[in-house]
Each structure stands twice: as structure tokens, then as C-alpha cells.
Amino acid sequence: MKRMAYALVAILALCACVSAATPDHQDLSAVGAEEALLLLKTGNKAFVAGGSQEPGRAAVRMKAVAAKQHPFAAVLGCSDSRVPVEIIFDRGIGDLFVVRDAGNIAGDYEIASLEYAAEHLGVGLIVVLGHKRCGAVEAAVDGTRLEGHINDVLARIAPAVAEAQGAAGDTVERAVKANVRMVCGQLAYTEPVLSRLVAEKKLKIVGAYYDLDTGAVEFLSDTGE
């Protein structure tokens, strides 16, 4: 029943936006967090099935959003070249506000970017997206010491590795998911902007895990199922 309710809300929201749509793409800037989440889930299912439904990558869409952006969701993902965020969610130009770094960690610059998306662009959903066989997490699990600033990234992932160790299953996968959950919690309590928007129920933050082998996205902390 809850899934049907979300689907109905999303359909109504999409219909309400048709009048503001570009010739090949609907304006989704007014959708709420649950509708945004449903759109991402639906898009990922289309991607996995190999049947993209997203036309918003043509020149007409590029021109339509050139003057101003109205993304309906933000994604904090890993910089890994195998995780192209817009493609795996089957979305077009201007739909998603994407922040990427190694290990999908949240430092000052990443948080500032997400604050901008939530406070100034009106995004109501932030997804923290980890993925299978993440190189940064693998290095942290192995205790690898690398040259340069990458060690700062590994230090941020270390608490997730500590949580993942000693349990059954693949340590890297558990660490990736633990890292996603920790970053979600970090963002939700980050003052002054994100924590306020979460408290006011204007912002939802969820975690997700991308399977490199299947293309499927698993939502880890979504209670909408």
C-alpha cells in the first residue's frame, strides 16, 4: 500500500509539472523527497533492464537549463569512473546535483556543496552512494599507506572499517555500507544548515549501495519500502 501511495503521489507531481516541461523533458523541481526517491528507484530499474526512459540528454534539454538549474535530488557519490551517477539513475541534464570524491566522504567542501543544493536550490533529498569494490575502502581495509593526500581519505573511512571487521561476510562490502551510513549520520547532524532542514522535515538523507556487476542500487536506510 505504501509503495502504491508513493507511486500515486509521484504521478500527480509529474502531471502538475507538465506545463513547465521542456519539449522532451518534464520539470521535476517541485517534487518532494519521497517522489524524488521513487524517481531514482524507477530510473535505476530502467538502467538495469537496459531500457532507458530518459530523453533529457539532448541539446534541447541542455539549452532549457542553461540559464538556471532546478535539480530534484543531490547525490554524494564516489569518484570511481564506473559509477556514472546520472546514467545509473537514468536521469538527464539538470536533474541531479552531484558531488563526487574518493570514498564518498563528507569533508568541508562536500558539505558546503550539499548545503548549497539543499538551502539554495531547494533539493529535498540527498543520497549518499557507495559502491561495490570501492578502491578507497579496500585500501583502508588493507591498511595501505599511500603517498599524498589520499591518506586523509583513508583516515576518514577508518571508523567504518573498524565497525566492519570481525563480522561474517565480505569486509570491504560491510565497510562500504558502514561508511555510507556514517556519512548519512554525519550529514544529518551537520549544523547549521543540514541539521535544521532535516529537523524541519524539508530534507531527507538516505544511503545507497551500487553493485558494479549488476548495475542495481540498493537503498540502505530508506524506510519507504
ChimeraX attribute file (.defattr): number of C-alpha atoms within 10 A of each C-alpha:
attribute: neighborCount
match mode: 1-to-1
recipient: residues
	/A:1	7
	/A:2	9
	/A:3	11
	/A:4	9
	/A:5	10
	/A:6	17
	/A:7	16
	/A:8	13
	/A:9	17
	/A:10	21
	/A:11	13
	/A:12	13
	/A:13	18
	/A:14	19
	/A:15	14
	/A:16	16
	/A:17	16
	/A:18	14
	/A:19	10
	/A:20	12
	/A:21	16
	/A:22	15
	/A:23	11
	/A:24	12
	/A:25	19
	/A:26	19
	/A:27	21
	/A:28	25
	/A:29	22
	/A:30	18
	/A:31	24
	/A:32	21
	/A:33	20
	/A:34	18
	/A:35	24
	/A:36	23
	/A:37	25
	/A:38	17
	/A:39	21
	/A:40	21
	/A:41	19
	/A:42	14
	/A:43	22
	/A:44	25
	/A:45	19
	/A:46	18
	/A:47	21
	/A:48	16
	/A:49	12
	/A:50	10
	/A:51	11
	/A:52	17
	/A:53	12
	/A:54	18
	/A:55	15
	/A:56	20
	/A:57	15
	/A:58	13
	/A:59	9
	/A:60	14
	/A:61	20
	/A:62	14
	/A:63	12
	/A:64	16
	/A:65	15
	/A:66	10
	/A:67	7
	/A:68	10
	/A:69	15
	/A:70	18
	/A:71	26
	/A:72	28
	/A:73	28
	/A:74	24
	/A:75	24
	/A:76	28
	/A:77	27
	/A:78	24
	/A:79	16
	/A:80	17
	/A:81	7
	/A:82	11
	/A:83	20
	/A:84	14
	/A:85	23
	/A:86	20
	/A:87	14
	/A:88	22
	/A:89	24
	/A:90	25
	/A:91	22
	/A:92	18
	/A:93	22
	/A:94	23
	/A:95	21
	/A:96	22
	/A:97	24
	/A:98	20
	/A:99	20
	/A:100	19
	/A:101	16
	/A:102	17
	/A:103	27
	/A:104	28
	/A:105	26
	/A:106	24
	/A:107	14
	/A:108	9
	/A:109	10
	/A:110	16
	/A:111	19
	/A:112	14
	/A:113	16
	/A:114	25
	/A:115	21
	/A:116	16
	/A:117	24
	/A:118	25
	/A:119	15
	/A:120	9
	/A:121	19
	/A:122	19
	/A:123	28
	/A:124	28
	/A:125	25
	/A:126	28
	/A:127	24
	/A:128	29
	/A:129	31
	/A:130	32
	/A:131	25
	/A:132	18
	/A:133	14
	/A:134	20
	/A:135	15
	/A:136	22
	/A:137	29
	/A:138	21
	/A:139	18
	/A:140	24
	/A:141	21
	/A:142	10
	/A:143	13
	/A:144	12
	/A:145	11
	/A:146	11
	/A:147	7
	/A:148	7
	/A:149	8
	/A:150	13
	/A:151	16
	/A:152	10
	/A:153	19
	/A:154	24
	/A:155	13
	/A:156	17
	/A:157	27
	/A:158	18
	/A:159	15
	/A:160	24
	/A:161	27
	/A:162	14
	/A:163	14
	/A:164	22
	/A:165	15
	/A:166	9
	/A:167	9
	/A:168	8
	/A:169	10
	/A:170	10
	/A:171	19
	/A:172	24
	/A:173	20
	/A:174	20
	/A:175	26
	/A:176	29
	/A:177	23
	/A:178	22
	/A:179	28
	/A:180	30
	/A:181	22
	/A:182	19
	/A:183	25
	/A:184	24
	/A:185	15
	/A:186	17
	/A:187	22
	/A:188	21
	/A:189	15
	/A:190	14
	/A:191	12
	/A:192	9
	/A:193	18
	/A:194	25
	/A:195	17
	/A:196	15
	/A:197	18
	/A:198	18
	/A:199	12
	/A:200	9
	/A:201	11
	/A:202	17
	/A:203	21
	/A:204	23
	/A:205	22
	/A:206	22
	/A:207	25
	/A:208	22
	/A:209	21
	/A:210	21
	/A:211	14
	/A:212	14
	/A:213	7
	/A:214	10
	/A:215	18
	/A:216	19
	/A:217	21
	/A:218	17
	/A:219	19
	/A:220	16
	/A:221	14
	/A:222	15
	/A:223	7
	/A:224	11
	/A:225	8
